[in-house]
Amino acid sequence: MFWLLDYAGGFFLSYRDATSGGETYGAGRYLLDTAKGADLGADGSGRLLLDFNFAYQPSCSYDPRWSCPLPPRENWLTMPIRGGERLRP
């Protein structure tokens, strides 16, 4: 997870899961982004609330002219996350 100083500030989280490359974009998806309204904030206990229903494909999944940050290895999940935006069949 990264803290953004520019581009509306807030957190940014990129991840891969077991759906990457099949049901979702192979390089992964993004979850938190203040500029897109997907930052739900903290739950009052000092922890961040993650709602995978807000997961979305990066811009580079739609147009090769875009360059997108890839999820670091520690953000690769072995389970499928079927919430959020997925590829069309």
N, C-alpha and C positions, 0 to 999 in steps of 0.2 A: 504494500500500500504506500502511496506517495502523497505528500502534502503539496498542493499546488499554490504557488505564490501569485501566479498570473492566471489568466483564463478563468475568471470568476472565483478563484480560490477554492478551498475545501479539499476533500480527499479524492483520490483516484485509485481504483482497484481493478487490475486486470487479472484474469484467471483462465485456466483451461480446465476441462473436466472430461469425463468419459464420453460426452456427446461431441466433443471437438473433432472435426474432420468428418463427421457423419451427419448428425442432426444440426450441428452448429458450425460456424467458421473454424477451420482447422487451427488457426493461430490463437484462438481463444476469444473471450468476450470481455466486456467491461461491466462493472457494476456501479460504482459510485462516481458521480460526476456532478458537482454543484451546478454547473452551467446547464445541464440537461434536466435538472430538478430531481435527480435520483438520490440525493443525499438526505436520508431520513434522520440524521443526527444521532445523538447518544441517547441511551435509555435511562439516564439518571444515575447509573452505577459506575460511570467511568468507562463503560464499554460502548462500542459502536453497534448500532442496529443494522444488520444486513438483510435485505429483502431481495432474494434472487429473482423475484418477479420483475424487477427493474433491469435485469441483465440485458445488454444490447450488443449487437455486432459492431465492431470497429469500422470506421469509414473505409479502410483499405479493403474490406470484404466486398464493397460495392464498386470501387474504382481503383485500379492499380496505380493511379497517379498519386494516391495518398500513401503516406508512410505512417505506420502505427507502432507504438511501443508493444513489445511482446511481454507476456507474463513471465516473471522470473520462475525458476524451477520450484521454489517453495510454494508457489501459487498453483501448482498443478494438482488437481484433485482426482482421485481414482474413482470416485462415484459419479454417476450422471446427475446433472442439475438440469431438470427439464422445465424450469421456470424461465420466464423472460423470452426475448426474441430468439427465434431459431430460423434455420434455412427453410426456404420453400421446398416442398417435395418435387 
